[in-house]
Amino acid sequence: MTDDGIDYAAVFQGLPGMVALMTPELVFADANEEFLRMAGRTREQVIGRYLFDVFPDNPNNPAATGMRNLEASLKRVAATGERDAMALQRYDVQSPQRPGEWEERYWSPVNAPVFGPDGRVVLLVHRVEEVTELIKARGGPDTGRTRVLEAELYTRARELQEVNERLRQAHAREREVALALQQAMLPVPGAVGRHRPAVRYRPAVGSLNVCGDWYDLVDLPGDCVGVAVGVAVGDVVGHGLRAAGVMGLLRSALSAASRVADGPAQALEVVDLYARSVDGAENTTVVTTHIDWDTHTITYSSAGHPPPALLHTDGTVEYLDQATDPPLGARPDLVHRPEDATAFAAGDALVLYTDGLIERRREDIDVGLDRLADSLVRHQGIDPEPLADAVLLELLPPGGATDDTALVIVRL
């Protein structure tokens, strides 16, 4: 019973349609009364058991694809966190009273994810509409016409499923091309100051929700190479090849602007002006920092991006959040962007990242920032490479995030 007096367990059992809950491993966690009644199974025969042990494919029908299609759909939902409505399926069910006898059944399934607090898929909702009687419609004067309609409906459903599968394969190919393009455009960093930074990119688990994130590291003008360095991360709205192309344009523009601008705020103003002429660049978030080893100062400016974290040697974390403005192209008029500076000590670490690292569905962003700070403090003192691995391991969901993630760690 919840605070509002609603017994959701009773609501689940009383739902008028067939609904079951499964783990991502396809084990039944629960099933409502209608599901058990229509399936002809008891609760003891279903709960805690693997889906296809309860409902195996008909071995007498080698052309049957219901089990493979359902398994693929459920695993896709578990991996991507996206709802999947399946085409009409023929899925024969073995009679519980007469083992070895199979009943011809037709189902219209929809599978959807249930997310845990960390954004990971923890349960799968499997809703089924039984349409066997509609499809078979045996008996009566209209049997011939009904069987023609049945064949037409089933054929169209199979065609729809084949089209959906071709679209998924095309999306997968585009994802591979977009990832290859992005990897080619992202730089392989050299030494920054006296240390080599750690950079990471992790694509989203979704089919196309990738390739909008980037990072960049550039030497800034000065008497000595490496004394002043610019470090930036950004996130383009969108996904796929288009986002990868926009990302490459904006990263190159910011890299060039940082070398000639009078500080990070002015560099963002230049890129903001450029972004207005690039289709798909609007609402891009980016933060850029200029590190000066002579003055031991980090100057920074942010266009709507999550704040960089400065991990101090005393075990505290400072978020650089005093110079934040809206994303690129969000304002109708170009205005001067804010800029701020903070001091650092030798041994501190600067951490820049994109929102895939900290944001989770239905969770306040401050929770993610606290989680990042806690991870950094617990691993303080280790080199950037193992630190980056530890942060990703602890903050990203085990199955991967639903948004891509870029991470840069620089030892100062």
RODO-2510 file (C-alpha; in nm, 4 decimals, decimal comma):
residues 412
     n   res          X          Y          Z
     1     m     0,0000     0,0000     0,0000
     2     t     0,1383     0,3412    -0,0955
     3     d     0,0928     0,6755     0,0801
     4     d    -0,1967     0,7600    -0,1529
     5     g    -0,3819     0,4472    -0,0438
     6     i    -0,3477     0,2575    -0,3738
     7     d    -0,2520    -0,1090    -0,3551
     8     y    -0,0543    -0,1416    -0,6791
     9     a    -0,0025    -0,5144    -0,6295
    10     a    -0,3800    -0,5576    -0,6343
    11     v    -0,4046    -0,3258    -0,9352
    12     f    -0,1480    -0,5380    -1,1222
    13     q    -0,3365    -0,8586    -1,0485
    14     g    -0,6662    -0,7020    -1,1528
    15     l    -0,5487    -0,5658    -1,4886
    16     p    -0,7905    -0,6786    -1,7618
    17     g    -0,5139    -0,7795    -2,0031
    18     m    -0,2358    -1,0380    -1,9902
    19     v     0,0711    -0,8845    -1,8220
    20     a     0,3876    -1,0470    -1,6865
    21     l     0,7066    -0,9115    -1,5342
    22     m     1,0418    -1,0673    -1,6195
    23     t     1,4007    -1,0092    -1,5193
    24     p     1,6514    -0,9087    -1,7915
    25     e     1,7537    -1,2778    -1,7858
    26     l     1,3973    -1,3659    -1,8977
    27     v     1,2896    -1,5239    -1,5706
    28     f     0,9302    -1,4627    -1,4596
    29     a     0,9142    -1,2299    -1,1589
    30     d     0,5356    -1,1967    -1,1552
    31     a     0,2282    -1,2501    -1,3707
    32     n    -0,1240    -1,1227    -1,3279
    33     e    -0,4309    -1,3436    -1,2980
    34     e    -0,5408    -1,2874    -1,6583
    35     f    -0,1982    -1,3929    -1,7906
    36     l    -0,2068    -1,7170    -1,5920
    37     r    -0,5684    -1,7888    -1,6902
    38     m    -0,5183    -1,7344    -2,0622
    39     a    -0,1868    -1,9231    -2,0627
    40     g    -0,3414    -2,2158    -1,8747
    41     r    -0,0675    -2,2148    -1,6101
    42     t    -0,0585    -2,1893    -1,2320
    43     r     0,1556    -1,9375    -1,0465
    44     e     0,3858    -2,2190    -0,9317
    45     q     0,4400    -2,3278    -1,2924
    46     v     0,5487    -1,9784    -1,3976
    47     i     0,7047    -1,7591    -1,1278
    48     g     1,0801    -1,7993    -1,0898
    49     r     1,1151    -2,0013    -1,4081
    50     y     1,2862    -1,9196    -1,7379
    51     l     1,0399    -1,7968    -2,0012
    52     f     1,1152    -2,0643    -2,2599
    53     d     1,1120    -2,3452    -2,0068
    54     v     0,7503    -2,2491    -1,9384
    55     f     0,6633    -2,1772    -2,3027
    56     p     0,9017    -2,3695    -2,5337
    57     d     0,8734    -2,3547    -2,9119
    58     n     0,6697    -2,6247    -3,0834
    59     p     0,9224    -2,8936    -3,1955
    60     n     0,6660    -3,0257    -3,4437
    61     n     0,6693    -2,6981    -3,6354
    62     p     1,0270    -2,6355    -3,7594
    63     a     0,9121    -2,3160    -3,9316
    64     a     0,7981    -2,1641    -3,6025
    65     t     0,9766    -1,8384    -3,5222
    66     g     0,7700    -1,7135    -3,2279
    67     m     1,0257    -1,8043    -2,9616
    68     r     1,3198    -1,6513    -3,1502
    69     n     1,1257    -1,3331    -3,2255
    70     l     1,0101    -1,2909    -2,8655
    71     e     1,3563    -1,3603    -2,7258
    72     a     1,5115    -1,1045    -2,9624
    73     s     1,2532    -0,8417    -2,8665
    74     l     1,2946    -0,8886    -2,4912
    75     k     1,6741    -0,8834    -2,5099
    76     r     1,6584    -0,5700    -2,7271
    77     v     1,4425    -0,3943    -2,4656
    78     a     1,6809    -0,5013    -2,1880
    79     a     1,9837    -0,3745    -2,3818
    80     t     1,8435    -0,0463    -2,5166
    81     g     1,5830     0,0534    -2,2594
    82     e     1,3371     0,1145    -2,5426
    83     r     0,9805    -0,0154    -2,5750
    84     d     0,9206    -0,2702    -2,8531
    85     a     0,5801    -0,3466    -3,0054
    86     m     0,5997    -0,6763    -3,1922
    87     a     0,4127    -0,7828    -3,5007
    88     l     0,1460    -1,0507    -3,4660
    89     q     0,3074    -1,3823    -3,3693
    90     r     0,2085    -1,7455    -3,4018
    91     y     0,3361    -1,9081    -3,0852
    92     d     0,1980    -2,2564    -3,0154
    93     v     0,1434    -2,3489    -2,6499
    94     q     0,1764    -2,6989    -2,5085
    95     s    -0,1354    -2,8196    -2,3305
    96     p    -0,0664    -2,8482    -1,9542
    97     q    -0,3205    -3,1333    -1,9303
    98     r    -0,1911    -3,3225    -2,2356
    99     p     0,1891    -3,2994    -2,2659
   100     g     0,3035    -3,3350    -2,6251
   101     e    -0,0129    -3,1774    -2,7642
   102     w     0,0227    -2,8232    -2,8949
   103     e    -0,2464    -2,5607    -2,9353
   104     e    -0,2168    -2,3164    -3,2254
   105     r    -0,2191    -1,9690    -3,0667
   106     y    -0,1747    -1,6157    -3,1963
   107     w    -0,0387    -1,3314    -2,9828
   108     s     0,0128    -0,9581    -3,0167
   109     p     0,2946    -0,8724    -2,7676
   110     v     0,4381    -0,5418    -2,6429
   111     n     0,7545    -0,5347    -2,4304
   112     a     0,8677    -0,2379    -2,2214
   113     p     1,1462    -0,1621    -1,9691
   114     v     1,1252    -0,0806    -1,5992
   115     f     1,4212     0,1241    -1,4778
   116     g     1,5958     0,1159    -1,1414
   117     p     1,7277     0,4243    -0,9561
   118     d     2,0587     0,4040    -1,1459
   119     g     1,8868     0,4095    -1,4858
   120     r     1,9519     0,0407    -1,5494
   121     v     1,6746    -0,1863    -1,6804
   122     v     1,5730    -0,4031    -1,3852
   123     l     1,2477    -0,5558    -1,5140
   124     l     1,0712    -0,6207    -1,8431
   125     v     0,6961    -0,5677    -1,8801
   126     h     0,5522    -0,8259    -2,1201
   127     r     0,1943    -0,7442    -2,2214
   128     v     0,0167    -0,9873    -2,4503
   129     e    -0,3140    -0,9696    -2,6334
   130     e    -0,4540    -1,3102    -2,7249
   131     v    -0,6027    -1,2923    -3,0780
   132     t    -0,6355    -1,6625    -3,1549
   133     e    -1,0141    -1,6605    -3,1804
   134     l    -1,0068    -1,3592    -3,4097
   135     i    -0,7502    -1,5233    -3,6359
   136     k    -0,8984    -1,8708    -3,6448
   137     a    -1,2700    -1,7824    -3,6289
   138     r    -1,3744    -2,1382    -3,7022
   139     g    -1,7286    -2,2291    -3,7950
   140     g    -2,0195    -2,0238    -3,9253
   141     p    -2,1260    -1,9264    -4,2768
   142     d    -1,8375    -1,6797    -4,3273
   143     t    -1,5575    -1,9314    -4,2640
   144     g    -1,4048    -1,8977    -4,6115
   145     r    -1,4000    -1,5180    -4,6036
   146     t    -1,2665    -1,5211    -4,2479
   147     r    -0,9800    -1,7526    -4,3389
   148     v    -0,8840    -1,5195    -4,6253
   149     l    -0,8810    -1,2254    -4,3811
   150     e    -0,6780    -1,4332    -4,1355
   151     a    -0,4144    -1,5120    -4,3979
   152     e    -0,4036    -1,1478    -4,5083
   153     l    -0,3620    -1,0195    -4,1503
   154     y    -0,0929    -1,2714    -4,0652
   155     t     0,0958    -1,2028    -4,3899
   156     r     0,0900    -0,8270    -4,3334
   157     a     0,2108    -0,8752    -3,9755
   158     r     0,5035    -1,0870    -4,0932
   159     e     0,5886    -0,8281    -4,3583
   160     l     0,5849    -0,5548    -4,0922
   161     q     0,8206    -0,7555    -3,8750
   162     e     1,0590    -0,8111    -4,1668
   163     v     1,0573    -0,4383    -4,2481
   164     n     1,1298    -0,3543    -3,8829
   165     e     1,4199    -0,5983    -3,8806
   166     r     1,5665    -0,4452    -4,1962
   167     l     1,5379    -0,1002    -4,0388
   168     r     1,7180    -0,2221    -3,7274
   169     q     1,9968    -0,3673    -3,9408
   170     a     2,0260    -0,0394    -4,1344
   171     h     2,0406     0,1535    -3,8059
   172     a     2,3106    -0,0806    -3,6773
   173     r     2,5201    -0,0202    -3,9909
   174     e     2,4755     0,3570    -3,9571
   175     r     2,5793     0,3334    -3,5926
   176     e     2,8997     0,1523    -3,6888
   177     v     2,9820     0,4152    -3,9521
   178     a     2,9045     0,7013    -3,7120
   179     l     3,1243     0,5512    -3,4408
   180     a     3,4113     0,5004    -3,6853
   181     l     3,3757     0,8609    -3,8032
   182     q     3,3736     0,9911    -3,4489
   183     q     3,6762     0,7891    -3,3454
   184     a     3,8643     0,9256    -3,6464
   185     m     3,7808     1,2853    -3,5497
   186     l     3,8570     1,2639    -3,1781
   187     p     4,2233     1,3443    -3,1047
   188     v     4,4775     1,1157    -2,9445
   189     p     4,6224     1,3461    -2,6764
   190     g     4,9863     1,3897    -2,6029
   191     a     5,1382     1,5102    -2,2767
   192     v     4,9621     1,7972    -2,0975
   193     g     5,2099     1,9742    -1,8712
   194     r     5,4192     1,6998    -1,7172
   195     h     5,1467     1,4352    -1,7391
   196     r     4,9564     1,2449    -2,0037
   197     p     4,5799     1,2895    -1,9678
   198     a     4,3302     1,0043    -1,9699
   199     v     4,0523     1,0280    -2,2291
   200     r     3,7563     0,7945    -2,2642
   201     y     3,4564     0,7660    -2,4926
   202     r     3,1776     0,5154    -2,4261
   203     p     2,8935     0,4881    -2,6811
   204     a     2,5363     0,4568    -2,5637
   205     v     2,3699     0,1169    -2,5605
   206     g     2,0851     0,2457    -2,7809
   207     s     2,0911     0,1685    -3,1517
   208     l     2,1647     0,5233    -3,2690
   209     n     2,1907     0,7393    -2,9576
   210     v     2,5621     0,7967    -3,0095
   211     c     2,8184     1,0300    -3,1601
   212     g     2,7202     1,3699    -3,0238
   213     d     2,9916     1,3873    -2,7543
   214     w     3,3462     1,5093    -2,8018
   215     y     3,6589     1,6172    -2,6178
   216     d     3,9570     1,8268    -2,7249
   217     l     4,2990     1,9259    -2,5879
   218     v     4,5061     2,2018    -2,7508
   219     d     4,8293     2,3862    -2,6751
   220     l     4,7614     2,7557    -2,6280
   221     p     4,9970     3,0327    -2,7482
   222     g     5,2835     3,1110    -2,5143
   223     d     5,6575     3,1187    -2,4758
   224     c     5,6772     2,7476    -2,3967
   225     v     5,4710     2,4642    -2,5425
   226     g     5,2576     2,2937    -2,2796
   227     v     5,2657     2,5803    -2,0269
   228     a     4,9085     2,6792    -2,1228
   229     v     4,6614     2,4175    -2,2449
   230     g     4,2957     2,4247    -2,3428
   231     v     4,0747     2,1307    -2,2465
   232     a     3,7118     2,1081    -2,3563
   233     v     3,4207     1,8661    -2,3779
   234     g     3,0917     1,9095    -2,5600
   235     d     2,7650     1,7375    -2,6429
   236     v     2,5676     1,7860    -2,9659
   237     v     2,1913     1,7329    -2,9511
   238     g     2,0986     1,4415    -3,1783
   239     h     2,2564     1,1154    -3,2777
   240     g     2,4017     0,9127    -3,5600
   241     l     2,5973     1,0376    -3,8603
   242     r     2,4447     1,3837    -3,8495
   243     a     2,5483     1,4406    -3,4883
   244     a     2,8966     1,3041    -3,5607
   245     g     2,9360     1,5520    -3,8484
   246     v     2,8172     1,8481    -3,6405
   247     m     3,0436     1,7375    -3,3572
   248     g     3,3460     1,7430    -3,5889
   249     l     3,2651     2,0932    -3,7124
   250     l     3,2173     2,2404    -3,3633
   251     r     3,5206     2,0672    -3,2151
   252     s     3,7421     2,2013    -3,4925
   253     a     3,5918     2,5490    -3,4579
   254     l     3,6490     2,5582    -3,0820
   255     s     4,0017     2,4222    -3,1207
   256     a     4,0865     2,7029    -3,3636
   257     a     3,9093     2,9727    -3,1615
   258     s     4,0855     2,8710    -2,8386
   259     r     4,4243     2,9330    -2,9996
   260     v     4,3463     3,2955    -3,0892
   261     a     4,0780     3,4068    -2,8414
   262     d     4,1453     3,6075    -2,5273
   263     g     4,0239     3,3387    -2,2876
   264     p     3,7623     3,0608    -2,2900
   265     a     3,4585     3,2927    -2,2797
   266     q     3,5629     3,4675    -2,5989
   267     a     3,6348     3,1312    -2,7628
   268     l     3,2789     3,0189    -2,6834
   269     e     3,1390     3,3441    -2,8220
   270     v     3,3159     3,2764    -3,1520
   271     v     3,1870     2,9190    -3,1651
   272     d     2,8370     3,0371    -3,0686
   273     l     2,8384     3,2696    -3,3684
   274     y     2,9625     2,9899    -3,5949
   275     a     2,7060     2,7405    -3,4582
   276     r     2,4223     2,9624    -3,5824
   277     s     2,5216     2,8771    -3,9387
   278     v     2,5497     2,5004    -3,8780
   279     d     2,2280     2,3021    -3,9093
   280     g     2,1914     2,0777    -3,6039
   281     a     2,4356     2,2717    -3,3838
   282     e     2,1705     2,4591    -3,1854
   283     n     2,1492     2,3787    -2,8139
   284     t     2,4902     2,2115    -2,8120
   285     t     2,6436     2,2207    -2,4633
   286     v     3,0176     2,2701    -2,4168
   287     v     3,2603     2,3693    -2,1433
   288     t     3,6143     2,4850    -2,2126
   289     t     3,8987     2,5409    -1,9689
   290     h     4,2374     2,7079    -2,0051
   291     i     4,5052     2,5694    -1,7735
   292     d     4,8038     2,7949    -1,6985
   293     w     5,0925     2,6231    -1,5205
   294     d     5,2792     2,9515    -1,4708
   295     t     5,0038     3,1038    -1,2589
   296     h     4,8540     2,7723    -1,1410
   297     t     4,5144     2,8937    -1,2587
   298     i     4,2232     2,7345    -1,4435
   299     t     4,0058     2,9796    -1,6370
   300     y     3,6764     2,8408    -1,7622
   301     s     3,3441     2,9131    -1,9284
   302     s     3,0445     2,6858    -1,9850
   303     a     2,7624     2,6889    -2,2385
   304     g     2,4987     2,4899    -2,0506
   305     h     2,7320     2,1970    -1,9772
   306     p     2,7748     2,0038    -1,6485
   307     p     3,0521     2,1658    -1,4431
   308     p     3,4112     2,0338    -1,4493
   309     a     3,5321     1,8812    -1,1236
   310     l     3,8607     1,9835    -0,9617
   311     l     3,9882     1,7088    -0,7320
   312     h     4,2221     1,8644    -0,4759
   313     t     4,5033     1,6773    -0,3068
   314     d     4,3339     1,7309     0,0313
   315     g     4,0476     1,5045    -0,0780
   316     t     3,7903     1,7734    -0,1569
   317     v     3,6102     1,8249    -0,4884
   318     e     3,5366     2,1714    -0,6277
   319     y     3,2845     2,2038    -0,9097
   320     l     3,3655     2,4848    -1,1523
   321     d     3,0113     2,6223    -1,1809
   322     q     3,0535     2,9994    -1,1516
   323     a     3,0566     3,0797    -1,5237
   324     t     2,7622     2,8989    -1,6816
   325     d     2,5444     3,0369    -1,9607
   326     p     2,2822     2,8804    -2,1945
   327     p     2,3880     2,6331    -2,4682
   328     l     2,5138     2,7431    -2,8082
   329     g     2,2544     2,9220    -3,0188
   330     a     1,9969     2,9256    -2,7383
   331     r     1,9755     3,3059    -2,7253
   332     p     1,8367     3,5079    -3,0175
   333     d     2,1163     3,7643    -2,9815
   334     l     2,4868     3,7100    -2,9304
   335     v     2,5988     3,8303    -2,5840
   336     h     2,9233     3,8178    -2,3894
   337     r     2,9624     3,4921    -2,2000
   338     p     3,0780     3,4727    -1,8361
   339     e     3,4234     3,3560    -1,7344
   340     d     3,5722     3,2636    -1,3994
   341     a     3,9033     3,1343    -1,2644
   342     t     4,0194     2,9140    -0,9787
   343     a     4,3603     2,8197    -0,8413
   344     f     4,5033     2,4702    -0,8406
   345     a     4,7961     2,3035    -0,6667
   346     a     5,0426     2,0521    -0,8029
   347     g     4,8871     1,7058    -0,7885
   348     d     4,5257     1,8213    -0,8271
   349     a     4,3205     1,6611    -1,1062
   350     l     4,0828     1,8312    -1,3489
   351     v     3,7887     1,6162    -1,4638
   352     l     3,5678     1,7073    -1,7609
   353     y     3,2804     1,4848    -1,8758
   354     t     2,9499     1,4761    -2,0609
   355     d     2,6075     1,4203    -1,9074
   356     g     2,5963     1,0473    -1,9848
   357     l     2,8315     0,9989    -1,6889
   358     i     2,6078     1,1565    -1,4253
   359     e     2,2481     1,1837    -1,5470
   360     r     1,9884     0,9128    -1,4867
   361     r     1,6166     0,8999    -1,5595
   362     r     1,3937     1,0454    -1,2868
   363     e     1,6975     1,1464    -1,0794
   364     d     1,8085     1,4962    -0,9826
   365     i     2,1405     1,5929    -1,1392
   366     d     2,2833     1,6746    -0,7951
   367     v     2,2634     1,3051    -0,7086
   368     g     2,4860     1,2253    -1,0057
   369     l     2,7308     1,5023    -0,9163
   370     d     2,7549     1,3709    -0,5599
   371     r     2,8147     1,0205    -0,6965
   372     l     3,0986     1,1499    -0,9152
   373     a     3,2583     1,3456    -0,6292
   374     d     3,2419     1,0412    -0,4014
   375     s     3,4103     0,8219    -0,6632
   376     l     3,6868     1,0754    -0,7261
   377     v     3,7623     1,1158    -0,3555
   378     r     3,7753     0,7406    -0,2925
   379     h     4,0261     0,6943    -0,5766
   380     q     4,2226     1,0121    -0,5129
   381     g     4,5944     0,9871    -0,5690
   382     i     4,5965     0,7254    -0,8448
   383     d     4,7090     0,8069    -1,1986
   384     p     4,4585     0,9448    -1,4538
   385     e     4,4321     0,6194    -1,6527
   386     p     4,3196     0,3918    -1,3647
   387     l     4,1169     0,6808    -1,2199
   388     a     3,9199     0,7117    -1,5464
   389     d     3,8563     0,3360    -1,5518
   390     a     3,7399     0,3374    -1,1886
   391     v     3,5012     0,6307    -1,2432
   392     l     3,3432     0,4719    -1,5505
   393     l     3,3078     0,1366    -1,3765
   394     e     3,1333     0,2895    -1,0766
   395     l     2,9140     0,5485    -1,2471
   396     l     2,7955     0,3836    -1,5676
   397     p     2,5184     0,1208    -1,5379
   398     p     2,6424    -0,2387    -1,5816
   399     g     2,4647    -0,2723    -1,9149
   400     g     2,5869     0,0666    -2,0384
   401     a     2,4284     0,4119    -2,0315
   402     t     2,1454     0,5252    -2,2602
   403     d     2,3512     0,8303    -2,3585
   404     d     2,7096     0,8331    -2,4811
   405     t     2,9817     0,9503    -2,2439
   406     a     3,3069     1,1389    -2,2867
   407     l     3,5558     1,1758    -2,0013
   408     v     3,8876     1,3638    -1,9719
   409     i     4,1111     1,3602    -1,6629
   410     v     4,4196     1,5820    -1,6439
   411     r     4,6722     1,5615    -1,3573
   412     l     4,7843     1,9158    -1,2788
***
